[in-house]
Amino acid sequence: MPFSSQIIIFACDYISLKILDMRYVLLVVFSSLLLIYCAGPVEERSTSVGSDGWLRGVTDEKFEIVAGQFGGFARSMMDVHHRYVEMYWAGEDENWQYAEYQLDEMRKSIEDGFERRPARAASGQHFMDVVIPEMANAIAEEDKQIFDEAFELMTLQCNSCHAMEQVAFIQIHKPEVRTGAVMRR
Ligand code: HEC
């Protein structure tokens, strides 16, 4: 056999081997893809955690349960009410640091409430942007009369938001009876 024919045969063998190789590679890739496709997304398993496994379900279900436990805007308002009353007596005691502390906590409570119930935020915008800063300025004056005036204005604004949010029956008035344990003697 002439040398050139030998080269041609060798080349043909080589090419067909390569084609076979390619086919093999394609087959492996294709069947792997098919396997991945058929397996589909892995279903999350429902589990129970917490004391006696009270928190049940898949992750989203657990978040729903925890979110429910945080409560709505009323939960924040109960906290705001506490801050409001404490701030009042702090002012009457001329305990300005405590008054400032309570105002700051009140602001954070309302912000947390808006985070959970964003639909309430529009009615509370004036309270956050104007009323709270004005109260902060009054506290900084360290003057009981200025404090009392600002407190009266704040009270009106609590009620104004209640009216806007269709809970006008929740009427806020300056506290008359002291029940808290924090006082300056
Ligand atoms: C964003 C407007 C807004 C502002 C500002 C606001 N409130 Fe409220 N408040 C509400 C709404 C709305 C409710 C009813 C909550 C609900 O329906 O989930 C409420 C409920 C309450 C409750 C009843 C809570 C309960 O369930 O026992 C009290 C007390 C209260 N607010 C006090 C105050 C005080 C004090 C201030 C001012 C320092 C104030 N609120 C400012 C909107 C507001």
Boltz pocket constraint, residues with backbone or C-beta under 6 A from the ligand:
constraints:
  - pocket:
      binder: B
      contacts: [[A, 72], [A, 73], [A, 74], [A, 75], [A, 77], [A, 78], [A, 80], [A, 81], [A, 84], [A, 120], [A, 121], [A, 123], [A, 124], [A, 127], [A, 154], [A, 155], [A, 157], [A, 158], [A, 159], [A, 161], [A, 162], [A, 165], [A, 167], [A, 170], [A, 172]]
      max_distance: 6.0
